[in-house]
Amino acid sequence: MPMINKHTAQGGDWPMNNKRAADAATLMRERYVEIWPKILDPWTQYLISARSAFDGDMDKMIILAVIGLATLQDGRVLAHPTSSLKYDDLGDDRAKRADARPINIESISLYTGIPRESVRRKVRELIARRWVARDTRGYLVVLSAAAIDLEPLSTLLFRLIGRISNEINDHLSL
């Protein structure tokens, strides 16, 4: 299983070449006790809702997210320009899908640290829910039903992101 070390805890491979992102990270560290309680309630509500949406199995959520990363790489989920790609487009079965980045059970297991047999079993469950399928090459892709079924959870996530953004903006502008 991937370990959390000082490198990953401080942003890992996420580039901090954006001054605002670096300022926000510094702000959160310096004013944690003041800011975090305002974010903790919506974050907790999101996690509880996510757990419920995935039948109490957060590994399924992680697996779906990893498949989603491959499906959405470079905005290629739909065959139109990324600039016009909207969240609501993800639920449109009529949209022509572009080829996703290849991802399979072994890749998911290596990336997440979830045992391969557990990934295989959970992928079968996601396929049964019609949230995931295999493309013509045998690779896993997220289906539009996942976006439709998980829309309330996505809405909570968007609100959480907005709340975090507002808290950071409020404190950075002081």
C-alpha positions as CSV (number, residue, x, y, z in Angstrom):
1,M,0.0,0.0,0.0
2,P,1.4,3.5,-0.8
3,M,2.8,5.1,2.3
4,I,2.1,8.7,3.3
5,N,5.5,10.2,3.9
6,K,6.7,13.8,4.2
7,H,6.9,14.2,0.4
8,T,3.3,13.0,-0.2
9,A,1.9,14.8,2.8
10,Q,3.3,18.1,1.6
11,G,1.6,17.7,-1.8
12,G,3.6,14.8,-3.3
13,D,3.8,15.2,-7.0
14,W,1.3,17.9,-7.2
15,P,3.1,21.0,-8.5
16,M,3.0,24.0,-6.3
17,N,4.1,26.3,-9.1
18,N,1.0,28.4,-8.5
19,K,1.7,31.1,-5.8
20,R,-2.0,31.1,-4.7
21,A,-1.9,27.4,-4.1
22,A,1.3,27.7,-2.1
23,D,-0.2,30.6,-0.2
24,A,-3.3,28.6,0.6
25,A,-1.2,25.6,1.8
26,T,0.8,28.0,4.1
27,L,-2.4,29.6,5.3
28,M,-4.0,26.3,6.2
29,R,-0.9,25.3,8.2
30,E,-0.7,28.6,10.0
31,R,-4.4,29.1,10.7
32,Y,-5.5,25.5,10.9
33,V,-7.4,25.7,14.2
34,E,-9.4,28.7,12.9
35,I,-10.1,27.5,9.4
36,W,-10.5,23.7,9.7
37,P,-13.6,23.6,12.0
38,K,-15.5,25.6,9.4
39,I,-14.6,23.0,6.7
40,L,-14.8,19.9,8.9
41,D,-18.6,19.7,9.0
42,P,-19.2,19.7,5.2
43,W,-16.1,17.4,4.8
44,T,-17.6,15.0,7.3
45,Q,-21.0,15.1,5.6
46,Y,-19.4,14.4,2.3
47,L,-17.6,11.4,3.6
48,I,-20.7,10.0,5.3
49,S,-22.7,10.5,2.1
50,A,-19.9,8.9,0.0
51,R,-19.7,5.9,2.3
52,S,-23.5,5.5,1.9
53,A,-23.4,5.9,-1.9
54,F,-20.8,3.1,-2.1
55,D,-22.6,0.7,0.3
56,G,-20.1,1.4,3.1
57,D,-17.1,0.5,0.9
58,M,-14.8,3.4,0.4
59,D,-12.4,1.2,-1.6
60,K,-15.1,1.1,-4.3
61,M,-15.1,4.9,-4.3
62,I,-11.3,5.0,-4.7
63,I,-11.4,2.4,-7.5
64,L,-14.1,4.3,-9.4
65,A,-12.1,7.5,-8.9
66,V,-9.0,5.9,-10.4
67,I,-10.9,4.6,-13.4
68,G,-12.4,8.0,-13.7
69,L,-8.9,9.5,-13.8
70,A,-8.2,7.3,-16.8
71,T,-11.5,8.0,-18.4
72,L,-11.2,11.7,-18.1
73,Q,-7.5,12.1,-18.9
74,D,-6.9,15.1,-21.1
75,G,-10.7,15.8,-21.1
76,R,-11.2,12.9,-23.5
77,V,-14.4,11.5,-22.0
78,L,-16.4,13.1,-24.8
79,A,-15.3,13.7,-28.3
80,H,-15.6,17.5,-28.2
81,P,-13.2,20.2,-27.0
82,T,-12.4,20.2,-23.3
83,S,-13.3,23.9,-23.0
84,S,-16.9,23.0,-23.7
85,L,-17.0,19.9,-21.5
86,K,-19.5,20.4,-18.6
87,Y,-20.4,18.1,-15.7
88,D,-23.9,17.5,-17.1
89,D,-22.3,16.2,-20.4
90,L,-21.0,13.2,-18.4
91,G,-24.5,11.8,-18.1
92,D,-25.2,12.0,-21.9
93,D,-25.2,8.5,-23.4
94,R,-25.6,9.9,-26.8
95,A,-22.2,11.6,-26.7
96,K,-19.5,9.9,-28.6
97,R,-16.8,8.7,-26.3
98,A,-13.1,9.1,-27.0
99,D,-10.6,6.4,-26.1
100,A,-9.7,6.5,-22.5
101,R,-6.2,5.9,-21.1
102,P,-5.7,2.1,-20.7
103,I,-6.4,1.0,-17.1
104,N,-7.0,-2.5,-15.8
105,I,-7.4,-4.3,-12.5
106,E,-3.6,-4.8,-12.0
107,S,-2.9,-1.1,-12.7
108,I,-5.6,-0.1,-10.2
109,S,-4.2,-2.4,-7.6
110,L,-0.6,-1.1,-8.0
111,Y,-1.8,2.5,-8.0
112,T,-4.0,2.3,-4.9
113,G,-2.4,-0.5,-2.9
114,I,-5.7,-2.3,-2.7
115,P,-5.1,-6.1,-3.2
116,R,-5.7,-7.2,-6.8
117,E,-8.4,-9.8,-5.9
118,S,-10.3,-7.1,-3.9
119,V,-10.1,-4.7,-6.9
120,R,-11.4,-7.5,-9.2
121,R,-14.3,-8.2,-6.9
122,K,-15.2,-4.5,-6.5
123,V,-14.9,-3.8,-10.2
124,R,-17.4,-6.7,-10.8
125,E,-19.8,-4.9,-8.3
126,L,-19.3,-1.5,-10.1
127,I,-20.0,-3.3,-13.5
128,A,-23.1,-4.8,-12.0
129,R,-24.3,-1.3,-11.0
130,R,-23.6,-0.2,-14.6
131,W,-21.1,2.4,-13.3
132,V,-18.1,0.8,-15.1
133,A,-17.7,-1.3,-18.2
134,R,-14.9,-2.7,-20.3
135,D,-14.2,-0.9,-23.6
136,T,-13.6,-2.7,-26.9
137,R,-9.9,-3.1,-25.9
138,G,-10.9,-4.7,-22.5
139,Y,-9.9,-1.6,-20.5
140,L,-12.1,-0.2,-17.7
141,V,-14.1,3.0,-18.3
142,V,-16.6,4.9,-16.2
143,L,-20.2,5.0,-17.6
144,S,-22.6,7.9,-17.6
145,A,-24.8,6.1,-15.1
146,A,-22.1,6.7,-12.5
147,A,-22.4,10.5,-13.0
148,I,-26.2,10.3,-13.0
149,D,-26.5,8.1,-9.9
150,L,-23.7,10.0,-8.0
151,E,-24.9,13.5,-8.9
152,P,-26.1,14.3,-5.3
153,L,-22.6,13.2,-4.0
154,S,-21.0,15.4,-6.7
155,T,-23.1,18.3,-5.7
156,L,-21.9,17.9,-2.1
157,L,-18.3,17.8,-3.3
158,F,-18.8,21.0,-5.3
159,R,-20.3,22.7,-2.3
160,L,-17.3,21.5,-0.2
161,I,-14.9,22.8,-2.7
162,G,-16.7,26.1,-2.7
163,R,-16.7,26.3,1.1
164,I,-12.9,25.6,1.2
165,S,-12.3,28.2,-1.5
166,N,-14.4,30.8,0.3
167,E,-12.6,30.2,3.6
168,I,-9.2,30.4,1.9
169,N,-10.2,33.5,0.0
170,D,-11.6,35.2,3.1
171,H,-8.3,34.6,5.0
172,L,-6.0,35.4,2.1
173,S,-7.6,38.8,1.6
174,L,-7.1,39.8,5.2
